[in-house]
Amino acid sequence: MNLRTSAALVVVAALAAAACSSASTDAPPEPAKTDSAQATAPASDFAGAPAPTEAPKPVANPAPDFTLVDPDGASHSLADYRGKWVVLEWTNHGCPFVKKHYDTKNMQQLQARYTAKGVAWLSICSSAPGKEGYESPADWKKTLAAKGAVPTAMLIDADGKVGHAYGAKATPTMVVISPEGGIVYRGAIDDKRSAKPADVATAKSYVAATLDAVLDGRPAPVAETAAYG
């Protein structure tokens, strides 16, 4: 193998590892609509921009309702969690960006911290059978146990309809939903767009910042970012 061929293979491998789709089909999902009142600038914790002057209007951008089943076959609807703060976490354990957050226990710690505060945490896999990230219900039980994951529920979206409804194109994509059913945050888990586990320690978590703010009665510091994965 000559050097030019070797270099090309390295580039191809890097590109393959750099993106993880959460959708179950090759067609790109339609982006979810964002109400203009929610397009607030990042808070001073993120990129030095000023904090929003008012809270996003959570009912102006309602979260699409859905019903999915967990690995035990039990149904869970978003409407079941009305009155609670809800986190949606799109996951795919074949993705290096997801592995980054699970191998460092960052995702499990977030799940444990906020479910203890009454937040409903719903992990969702939108991978189709035969695609990266897809697992059978029996395999999901093993994976959750092996990873020490503690979401409120792990939900299977094998046809990708829920992922498409939320514009979840990458894993992890994170969504925070108010007790009234409005999206107050959607996007990346944090500000370090890499698959390096070491970056977790110095990252600023958009999800933690959002939940800490809203649980304290303050506006979410940022309404939307671009998910990476």
C-alpha positions as CSV (number, residue, x, y, z in Angstrom):
1,M,0.0,0.0,0.0
2,N,1.5,3.3,-1.0
3,L,1.4,6.4,1.2
4,R,-1.3,8.1,-0.8
5,T,-3.6,5.1,-0.5
6,S,-2.9,4.8,3.2
7,A,-3.6,8.5,3.8
8,A,-6.9,8.2,1.9
9,L,-8.0,5.3,4.1
10,V,-7.2,7.2,7.2
11,V,-9.3,10.2,6.0
12,V,-12.2,7.9,5.2
13,A,-12.0,6.2,8.6
14,A,-11.9,9.5,10.4
15,L,-15.0,10.8,8.5
16,A,-16.9,7.6,9.3
17,A,-16.2,7.9,13.0
18,A,-17.0,11.6,13.0
19,A,-20.7,11.4,12.5
20,C,-23.4,9.3,14.2
21,S,-26.9,9.5,12.9
22,S,-29.9,8.9,15.2
23,A,-32.4,8.6,12.3
24,S,-33.5,5.1,11.2
25,T,-33.6,6.1,7.5
26,D,-31.1,7.7,5.1
27,A,-33.5,10.6,4.4
28,P,-32.7,13.6,6.6
29,P,-35.4,14.5,9.1
30,E,-37.3,17.7,8.8
31,P,-35.9,20.2,11.3
32,A,-38.2,21.0,14.2
33,K,-39.7,24.5,14.2
34,T,-38.4,26.9,16.8
35,D,-40.5,29.8,18.0
36,S,-38.7,33.1,17.6
37,A,-39.3,34.0,21.2
38,Q,-37.1,31.0,22.1
39,A,-34.1,31.8,20.0
40,T,-32.3,33.5,22.9
41,A,-28.6,34.1,22.8
42,P,-26.3,31.9,25.0
43,A,-25.8,33.0,28.5
44,S,-22.5,34.4,29.7
45,D,-21.5,30.9,30.7
46,F,-21.5,30.1,27.0
47,A,-19.3,32.0,24.6
48,G,-19.5,35.3,26.6
49,A,-22.9,36.4,25.2
50,P,-25.3,38.2,27.5
51,A,-28.0,36.2,29.3
52,P,-31.6,36.4,27.9
53,T,-33.7,39.1,29.5
54,E,-36.8,37.0,29.8
55,A,-37.7,33.3,30.1
56,P,-38.6,31.4,26.9
57,K,-42.3,30.9,26.5
58,P,-42.5,27.1,26.9
59,V,-46.0,26.6,25.5
60,A,-45.2,28.6,22.3
61,N,-43.1,25.7,21.0
62,P,-45.0,22.6,22.1
63,A,-43.1,19.3,22.1
64,P,-44.6,16.7,19.7
65,D,-46.4,14.0,21.7
66,F,-45.4,10.4,21.1
67,T,-45.9,6.9,22.5
68,L,-43.0,4.4,22.4
69,V,-42.3,1.1,24.2
70,D,-39.4,0.2,26.5
71,P,-37.5,-3.1,26.4
72,D,-40.2,-4.8,28.5
73,G,-42.9,-3.8,26.0
74,A,-44.5,-1.2,28.3
75,S,-45.8,1.9,26.6
76,H,-44.6,5.4,27.5
77,S,-46.3,8.6,26.2
78,L,-44.8,12.1,26.6
79,A,-48.3,13.0,27.9
80,D,-47.7,10.6,30.8
81,Y,-45.1,13.0,32.2
82,R,-47.1,16.2,31.9
83,G,-46.4,18.3,35.0
84,K,-42.8,17.2,35.2
85,W,-39.6,18.5,33.6
86,V,-38.6,16.0,30.9
87,V,-35.2,15.3,29.3
88,L,-35.1,13.4,25.9
89,E,-31.7,11.9,25.2
90,W,-31.1,10.4,21.7
91,T,-28.6,7.5,22.1
92,N,-26.7,5.1,20.0
93,H,-24.1,3.0,21.8
94,G,-22.2,2.4,18.6
95,C,-21.4,6.1,18.3
96,P,-18.1,7.4,19.7
97,F,-19.7,10.6,20.9
98,V,-22.2,8.6,22.9
99,K,-19.4,6.3,24.2
100,K,-17.5,9.4,25.3
101,H,-20.4,10.4,27.7
102,Y,-21.1,6.8,28.9
103,D,-17.5,5.6,29.3
104,T,-16.8,8.6,31.5
105,K,-20.1,8.0,33.4
106,N,-21.1,11.6,32.5
107,M,-24.5,10.6,31.1
108,Q,-25.3,8.2,34.0
109,Q,-24.4,10.9,36.5
110,L,-26.6,13.4,34.8
111,Q,-29.4,10.9,34.7
112,A,-29.1,10.1,38.4
113,R,-28.7,13.7,39.5
114,Y,-31.8,15.0,37.8
115,T,-34.1,12.1,38.2
116,A,-33.4,12.4,41.9
117,K,-34.8,15.9,41.6
118,G,-38.0,14.7,39.9
119,V,-37.0,15.1,36.3
120,A,-38.2,12.4,33.9
121,W,-35.3,11.3,31.7
122,L,-36.3,9.4,28.6
123,S,-33.5,7.8,26.5
124,I,-34.5,7.2,22.9
125,C,-32.9,5.1,20.2
126,S,-34.1,5.9,16.7
127,S,-31.9,3.3,14.9
128,A,-33.6,0.9,12.5
129,P,-32.9,-2.9,12.5
130,G,-29.6,-3.4,10.7
131,K,-28.4,0.1,11.4
132,E,-25.7,1.3,13.8
133,G,-27.1,1.5,17.3
134,Y,-30.1,-0.8,16.9
135,E,-30.5,-3.3,19.7
136,S,-33.2,-5.8,20.4
137,P,-35.3,-5.4,23.6
138,A,-33.3,-8.2,25.2
139,D,-30.0,-6.6,24.2
140,W,-31.1,-3.2,25.5
141,K,-31.6,-4.7,28.9
142,K,-28.1,-6.0,28.9
143,T,-26.7,-2.7,27.6
144,L,-28.5,-0.7,30.3
145,A,-27.2,-3.0,33.0
146,A,-23.6,-3.0,31.6
147,K,-23.5,0.8,31.3
148,G,-25.1,1.4,34.6
149,A,-27.6,3.7,32.9
150,V,-30.4,5.0,35.0
151,P,-32.9,6.8,32.8
152,T,-36.6,6.9,33.8
153,A,-37.2,4.8,30.7
154,M,-35.3,3.5,27.6
155,L,-37.5,3.9,24.6
156,I,-37.3,2.2,21.2
157,D,-38.1,4.3,18.1
158,A,-37.1,1.8,15.4
159,D,-39.1,3.5,12.6
160,G,-37.5,6.9,13.5
161,K,-40.8,8.8,13.6
162,V,-40.1,10.4,16.9
163,G,-36.5,11.3,16.0
164,H,-37.8,12.9,12.8
165,A,-40.4,14.8,14.7
166,Y,-37.8,16.4,17.0
167,G,-35.2,16.9,14.3
168,A,-32.8,14.6,16.1
169,K,-30.1,14.0,13.5
170,A,-27.1,13.2,15.7
171,T,-26.4,11.3,18.9
172,P,-26.5,12.5,21.5
173,T,-29.3,15.1,20.8
174,M,-30.8,16.5,24.0
175,V,-34.2,18.1,24.6
176,V,-35.6,19.6,27.7
177,I,-39.3,19.9,28.0
178,S,-41.3,22.0,30.5
179,P,-44.1,20.7,32.8
180,E,-46.5,22.6,30.4
181,G,-45.2,20.6,27.4
182,G,-43.0,23.3,25.7
183,I,-39.4,22.8,24.5
184,V,-37.1,25.1,26.4
185,Y,-33.8,23.6,25.1
186,R,-32.8,21.4,22.2
187,G,-29.3,20.6,20.9
188,A,-25.9,19.5,22.1
189,I,-25.2,18.0,25.5
190,D,-22.2,20.4,26.0
191,D,-19.9,22.8,24.3
192,K,-17.0,20.4,23.6
193,R,-17.8,19.0,20.1
194,S,-15.4,16.1,20.2
195,A,-15.4,12.4,20.9
196,K,-12.5,12.7,23.4
197,P,-13.4,11.4,26.8
198,A,-10.9,13.9,28.4
199,D,-12.9,16.8,27.1
200,V,-15.9,15.9,29.4
201,A,-14.0,17.3,32.5
202,T,-13.6,20.8,31.0
203,A,-16.9,21.0,29.0
204,K,-19.8,23.3,30.0
205,S,-22.9,21.3,30.1
206,Y,-25.9,22.9,28.3
207,V,-28.2,20.2,29.8
208,A,-27.0,20.8,33.4
209,A,-27.1,24.5,33.0
210,T,-30.7,24.4,31.6
211,L,-32.0,22.1,34.3
212,D,-30.3,23.9,37.1
213,A,-31.8,27.2,35.9
214,V,-35.4,26.0,35.3
215,L,-35.5,23.9,38.5
216,D,-34.5,27.1,40.4
217,G,-37.2,29.1,38.6
218,R,-34.8,31.0,36.3
219,P,-34.9,31.2,32.5
220,A,-33.0,28.6,30.5
221,P,-29.6,30.2,29.6
222,V,-29.8,29.1,26.0
223,A,-32.7,27.8,23.9
224,E,-31.0,25.9,21.1
225,T,-27.6,24.8,19.9
226,A,-26.4,22.5,17.1
227,A,-26.1,18.9,18.4
228,Y,-22.9,17.1,17.5
229,G,-22.4,13.4,17.0
